[in-house]
Amino acid sequence: MKTAAERLLQQALGLGLAALLILSASSPALAEKADRLKPLNIASEKGGRIDVANQRTEFLGDVVLSKGSILLRAERVDLRETGDGYYQAYANGQTGKQVSFRQARDVPGEAIEGFADQIEYDTRSDAVRFIGNAVVRRTVGTSVGDEVTGAVIVYDNRSEVFTVEGGQSSPHPSGRVRVVMMPRGEAASGSTDAKTPALPLKPSTELQPPRKPS
C-alpha cells in the first residue's frame, strides 16, 4: 500500500508539476559557448516557402538545422525572425520519426542529445523546448550519462538547467517524469576495481517507490 507521501508525489507528477534539475558536476561545464556566435544554417530536401512580409520561412523534408555544434533534424521547420534579429525555430517530426537535437558540451567527448515529437529552439534565450514523448540525455562518447524523460522538457543551454513536466504525452504510460543520474568521479570508476568498465545504462519502466526505513 502506498504511503500518503507517495500518493501526493504521484498526483503532483500526474498533474504536470514542473521539476528543476541541474545535470552538472560540482564544477559545471556548460554547453559549447562558441555556438552562440556561429551562423544559423538550414538545408531541406523538398525546399520551402518564404514569407518576406512576416519574416517566416517554412522548410520541408529531412530538414537539417545547424549552428556551430548544434544539429537539429526534423521533417518540417518553421523559422521566424524576430524584430531584433534573433530566430525562433518550430520543428515537427512525422509518424515513427521524432525531431532530434544534439549539442556538444565544453567537456571533450560529452554532448546533450534529445528527441521529441516537436522541438522549439530560440536563439535569443538559447533554450530548447522538447514537446511530446520527450527524452534528453547527457552522453559521454557512445555511452549515456544521465537521462530525463517527460511530456515536456525545457533545456537552458547557458545554465544547463532542465525543467521537466509530466503528463499524458510522457513516454511512460503513467505520465510520470523519470530521471536517471549516473555516478560521477570516483564513484563512476568504482573504488574497488577501477579497471572494471561501467555497465551501460538500462532505463527502468517505472519510478520505484522509496524504501521504508528499517
C-alpha positions as CSV (number, residue, x, y, z in Angstrom):
1,M,0.0,0.0,0.0
2,K,1.3,3.5,-0.9
3,T,2.1,6.0,1.8
4,A,0.5,9.4,1.8
5,A,3.7,11.0,0.6
6,E,3.9,8.6,-2.4
7,R,0.3,9.3,-3.4
8,L,0.9,13.1,-3.2
9,L,4.1,12.7,-5.4
10,Q,2.2,10.6,-8.0
11,Q,-0.7,13.1,-8.1
12,A,1.7,16.0,-8.5
13,L,3.6,14.4,-11.4
14,G,0.3,13.4,-13.0
15,L,-0.8,17.0,-13.0
16,G,2.3,18.0,-14.7
17,L,4.2,19.6,-11.8
18,A,7.5,21.1,-13.2
19,A,10.7,19.9,-11.6
20,L,14.0,21.8,-11.9
21,L,17.2,19.6,-12.3
22,I,20.8,20.6,-12.8
23,L,22.7,17.8,-14.5
24,S,26.2,19.1,-14.0
25,A,29.2,18.2,-11.9
26,S,30.4,20.2,-8.9
27,S,32.5,22.3,-11.3
28,P,29.8,22.7,-14.1
29,A,30.9,22.6,-17.7
30,L,28.4,24.4,-19.9
31,A,27.2,23.7,-23.4
32,E,29.5,24.8,-26.2
33,K,29.8,28.5,-25.7
34,A,31.1,29.3,-29.2
35,D,27.7,28.1,-30.7
36,R,26.0,31.4,-29.8
37,L,28.4,33.3,-32.2
38,K,28.0,30.8,-35.1
39,P,25.7,31.4,-38.1
40,L,22.4,29.5,-38.4
41,N,22.3,27.2,-41.4
42,I,19.3,25.2,-42.8
43,A,19.0,22.7,-45.6
44,S,16.0,20.7,-46.7
45,E,15.1,18.0,-49.2
46,K,11.8,19.5,-50.6
47,G,12.6,23.2,-50.4
48,G,10.5,25.7,-48.6
49,R,8.2,28.7,-48.7
50,I,9.4,32.2,-47.9
51,D,7.0,34.8,-46.4
52,V,9.0,38.1,-46.6
53,A,6.3,40.3,-45.1
54,N,6.1,38.2,-41.9
55,Q,9.8,37.2,-41.9
56,R,8.9,33.5,-41.8
57,T,10.4,30.6,-43.8
58,E,9.0,27.0,-43.9
59,F,11.3,24.2,-44.8
60,L,10.0,20.7,-45.7
61,G,11.5,17.2,-46.0
62,D,14.5,15.9,-44.0
63,V,15.3,19.4,-42.7
64,V,18.7,19.9,-41.1
65,L,19.3,23.0,-38.9
66,S,22.9,23.6,-37.7
67,K,24.5,26.3,-35.6
68,G,28.1,25.5,-34.5
69,S,27.9,22.1,-32.8
70,I,24.1,22.3,-32.6
71,L,22.4,19.9,-35.0
72,L,18.6,19.6,-35.3
73,R,16.8,17.2,-37.7
74,A,13.1,17.3,-38.4
75,E,10.5,16.7,-41.2
76,R,9.3,20.3,-41.1
77,V,10.8,23.5,-39.6
78,D,9.0,26.9,-39.4
79,L,11.7,29.5,-38.9
80,R,10.7,33.0,-37.7
81,E,12.9,36.1,-37.4
82,T,12.3,38.5,-34.6
83,G,12.5,42.3,-34.9
84,D,15.8,42.4,-33.1
85,G,17.5,39.8,-35.4
86,Y,17.1,36.6,-33.4
87,Y,15.4,33.4,-34.7
88,Q,12.8,31.0,-33.4
89,A,12.6,27.6,-34.9
90,Y,9.5,25.4,-34.6
91,A,10.3,21.8,-35.7
92,N,7.9,18.9,-36.2
93,G,8.6,15.2,-36.8
94,Q,6.4,12.6,-38.5
95,T,4.9,9.3,-37.6
96,G,7.7,6.9,-36.4
97,K,10.4,9.6,-36.6
98,Q,10.8,12.3,-34.0
99,V,12.7,15.5,-34.1
100,S,16.3,15.1,-32.9
101,F,18.6,17.6,-31.3
102,R,22.3,17.4,-30.4
103,Q,24.8,19.9,-29.0
104,A,28.4,19.4,-27.8
105,R,29.4,20.4,-24.3
106,D,32.7,22.1,-23.3
107,V,33.8,18.8,-21.8
108,P,35.6,16.8,-24.5
109,G,33.5,13.8,-25.7
110,E,30.3,14.9,-24.0
111,A,27.1,16.1,-25.6
112,I,23.4,16.8,-24.9
113,E,21.1,14.8,-27.1
114,G,17.3,14.9,-27.2
115,F,14.2,13.6,-29.0
116,A,10.6,14.7,-29.1
117,D,7.5,14.9,-31.3
118,Q,8.1,18.7,-31.5
119,I,11.1,20.9,-30.7
120,E,11.2,24.7,-30.3
121,Y,14.6,26.4,-30.4
122,D,15.0,30.1,-29.5
123,T,18.4,31.7,-30.4
124,R,17.7,34.7,-28.1
125,S,17.2,32.7,-24.9
126,D,19.4,29.9,-26.2
127,A,16.8,27.4,-24.9
128,V,15.4,24.3,-26.4
129,R,11.8,23.0,-25.7
130,F,11.1,19.3,-26.3
131,I,7.4,18.6,-26.5
132,G,5.7,15.2,-26.5
133,N,7.4,11.9,-25.6
134,A,10.5,13.9,-24.7
135,V,13.8,12.3,-23.9
136,V,17.0,14.3,-23.2
137,R,20.4,12.6,-22.4
138,R,23.9,13.6,-21.5
139,T,26.2,11.4,-23.4
140,V,29.9,10.5,-22.8
141,G,31.3,9.2,-26.1
142,T,28.8,6.5,-27.1
143,S,27.5,5.9,-23.5
144,V,24.6,7.5,-21.8
145,G,25.5,9.5,-18.7
146,D,22.2,11.0,-17.5
147,E,18.7,10.7,-18.9
148,V,15.5,12.7,-18.4
149,T,12.1,11.8,-19.8
150,G,8.7,13.5,-19.6
151,A,5.9,15.2,-21.5
152,V,7.7,18.5,-21.9
153,I,11.4,19.2,-21.2
154,V,12.9,22.7,-21.4
155,Y,16.7,22.8,-21.7
156,D,18.6,26.1,-21.0
157,N,21.9,25.8,-22.9
158,R,23.5,28.6,-20.9
159,S,23.0,27.2,-17.4
160,E,22.3,23.6,-18.3
161,V,19.1,23.6,-16.2
162,F,16.3,21.2,-17.2
163,T,12.7,22.0,-16.5
164,V,10.6,18.7,-16.7
165,E,6.9,18.2,-16.8
166,G,4.8,15.1,-16.5
167,G,1.6,14.4,-18.3
168,Q,-0.3,12.2,-20.8
169,S,2.3,12.7,-23.6
170,S,5.2,11.4,-21.4
171,P,6.9,8.3,-22.7
172,H,5.7,6.5,-19.6
173,P,2.1,5.2,-19.6
174,S,1.5,6.6,-16.1
175,G,2.6,10.1,-17.3
176,R,5.4,10.3,-14.8
177,V,8.7,12.1,-15.0
178,R,11.7,9.9,-14.9
179,V,15.3,10.9,-14.2
180,V,18.3,8.6,-14.3
181,M,21.6,10.1,-13.0
182,M,24.8,8.1,-13.3
183,P,27.6,8.4,-10.6
184,R,30.5,10.7,-11.4
185,G,34.2,10.9,-10.4
186,E,35.5,8.1,-8.2
187,A,32.0,6.6,-7.8
188,A,31.8,6.3,-11.6
189,S,35.0,4.3,-11.9
190,G,34.4,2.3,-8.8
191,S,36.7,2.4,-5.7
192,T,37.2,-1.4,-5.6
193,D,38.3,-2.0,-9.1
194,A,38.9,1.0,-11.4
195,K,39.7,-1.3,-14.3
196,T,36.2,-2.7,-14.4
197,P,34.1,-0.9,-17.1
198,A,30.8,0.7,-16.0
199,L,27.7,-1.1,-17.1
200,P,25.6,0.5,-19.8
201,L,22.5,2.4,-18.7
202,K,19.3,0.3,-18.6
203,P,16.3,2.6,-18.2
204,S,13.6,1.4,-15.8
205,T,10.0,1.3,-16.9
206,E,8.6,3.0,-13.8
207,L,9.6,5.2,-10.9
208,Q,10.5,3.0,-7.9
209,P,8.9,3.9,-4.5
210,P,11.3,5.0,-1.8
211,R,12.5,2.3,0.7
212,K,10.9,2.3,4.1
213,P,13.4,3.0,6.9
214,S,14.4,-0.2,8.8
